[in-house]
Amino acid sequence: MSPTLSSGGDARGLDVDFDSALGGVAQIGYRFTERFSVGLKATFIDYDLSDTSLSVDGNNAGVYLSYIF
């Protein structure tokens, strides 16, 4: 399950392997009507590059809108 980053074209050769990582997700939403809702979602994860001591911060947050039709 180790993620990889592969590149091509002008960026070819930038392939990177990462170790498997465990992270978390937090999400909260509010339903305005039976069909429309809005919410916030955040992901918390760090990826370690294989065979190095380097890591990449994968944390992110966002707003979402949902409409059921």
N, C-alpha and C positions, 0 to 999 in steps of 0.2 A: 504494500500500500504506500510505499515511498513515492512522493510526488516528484515529477521531473519538469524541467523547463527546457524545451527544444526550440531552436531558432532556425530560420532559413532565409534565403535571399541575401541581402546585403549584411544581415546580422548573423549569418551562419557561423557555426563554431562556438556559439555562446551557450552550449548545452550544459545544464547544471542538474545534479542529483541532490535531493534533500532527504534527510532522515524522516521517518514517520513521526507525526506530531499529534498531540492531543490538545484540543482547545475547547472553548465554550461559546455558546450563543445565548444572548438575552434578547427578548422581544416582548413588546407591549403594544396593544392595539386598542382602538376605541371604535365601536360601531355606531355611526350616526343614524343610519336607517337600516332596514332589513337588507339593503343591497350595497351600501357604501360604508367603507371603514378606512381609517388612517392609523398609522403606527410607526414605531421606532424599532430598529433592529441593530444589534451590535455583535460583532464577532471578536473573540480574543484568542489569538494563536501566534506562536513564534515558530518559525521553521529553521532548523539547523542544517547547514550545508554539510553533505557527506564528506568525511575525511578532512574537515577543517574545524576551526573554532569559531567561524563566522556564523551569524544568524540573520534572518530576515523577519522583520516585524510585519505580521499579517493582520493586525488589528484594524477594524474598520467599523463605521457606523453609517446608518442611512435612514431615510424616511420613505415609507411606502404608502401607496394609495391602492385600494382594492374596490372593485365594482363587480358585483355578481349579476349576471344577466341570464 
